Amino acid sequence: MGIFERIKTQIFGKDGGPFGDNYFGQKKEAPAPQQTPAPAPTQQHAPAAPAPVPAAPAAPAPQPVDPMTAIERIAQQKGNPPLNWRTSIVDLMKLLDLDSSLDNRKELATELGYTGAKDGSAEMNIWLHAAVLRELGKAGGQVPETLKD
């Protein structure tokens, strides 16, 4: 699993939030299996046509989730540690209990297509933070308009 996938998992849960079942720790209930009643026996010798099976209701489309709201909730659950996660990739990774080492940030930069020097510079870190939020938006989350492509 790549670094971005770990970030997404930490924000939206192992089942992916809007990408799966676990958003803010809430589990969706599995729909009850539809049972078709057995046709009543008939006196006729001709085979009875099978009863039509009602179509299963379509699952509602997942609603976009604001990753910033999800991250804010994580910060609140952790007692709002003194981290600048809103602008810092290092602090965001720390909040999500991920290794924020330069090696991991280099790997994340490679995953997300960063073409500059992978030296841990402010430029790289600012780009990474914005890119992570943009990618969360592409995966179905809502992100600030300034970060949309």
MOUR-V73277 format. One record per residue. N is the residue number from 1. SS is DSSP state (helix for helix, strand for strand, loop for the rest). PSI is psi in whole degrees, 0 to 359 (999 if undefined). Layout:
BEGIN
N/SS/PSI, N/SS/PSI
END
This chain:
BEGIN
1/loop/131, 2/loop/170, 3/helix/316, 4/helix/319, 5/helix/322, 6/helix/320, 7/helix/311, 8/helix/318, 9/helix/318, 10/helix/327, 11/helix/313, 12/helix/359, 13/loop/166, 14/loop/335, 15/loop/2, 16/loop/6, 17/helix/242, 18/helix/349, 19/helix/0, 20/loop/220, 21/loop/335, 22/loop/98, 23/strand/120, 24/loop/31, 25/loop/7, 26/strand/132, 27/loop/136, 28/loop/143, 29/loop/136, 30/loop/137, 31/loop/144, 32/loop/138, 33/loop/138, 34/loop/127, 35/loop/131, 36/loop/126, 37/loop/145, 38/loop/140, 39/loop/144, 40/loop/142, 41/loop/143, 42/loop/161, 43/loop/348, 44/loop/154, 45/loop/344, 46/loop/143, 47/loop/137, 48/loop/143, 49/loop/141, 50/loop/144, 51/loop/141, 52/loop/139, 53/loop/124, 54/loop/141, 55/loop/140, 56/loop/140, 57/loop/142, 58/loop/138, 59/loop/138, 60/loop/144, 61/loop/140, 62/loop/140, 63/loop/142, 64/loop/143, 65/strand/135, 66/strand/111, 67/helix/329, 68/helix/323, 69/helix/318, 70/helix/317, 71/helix/321, 72/helix/319, 73/helix/321, 74/helix/315, 75/helix/318, 76/helix/318, 77/helix/333, 78/loop/11, 79/loop/26, 80/loop/66, 81/loop/155, 82/loop/70, 83/loop/145, 84/loop/56, 85/loop/341, 86/loop/338, 87/loop/348, 88/loop/122, 89/helix/324, 90/helix/312, 91/helix/325, 92/helix/314, 93/helix/321, 94/helix/316, 95/helix/324, 96/loop/10, 97/loop/37, 98/loop/151, 99/loop/118, 100/loop/22, 101/loop/160, 102/helix/321, 103/helix/316, 104/helix/323, 105/helix/326, 106/helix/316, 107/helix/317, 108/helix/318, 109/helix/319, 110/helix/314, 111/helix/319, 112/helix/1, 113/loop/26, 114/loop/132, 115/loop/355, 116/loop/186, 117/loop/130, 118/loop/71, 119/loop/8, 120/loop/16, 121/loop/164, 122/helix/320, 123/helix/313, 124/helix/315, 125/helix/320, 126/helix/316, 127/helix/316, 128/helix/315, 129/helix/311, 130/helix/319, 131/helix/320, 132/helix/313, 133/helix/321, 134/helix/316, 135/helix/323, 136/helix/322, 137/helix/318, 138/helix/331, 139/loop/3, 140/loop/357, 141/strand/164, 142/strand/136, 143/loop/161, 144/loop/144, 145/helix/326, 146/helix/343, 147/helix/356, 148/loop/145, 149/loop/999
END
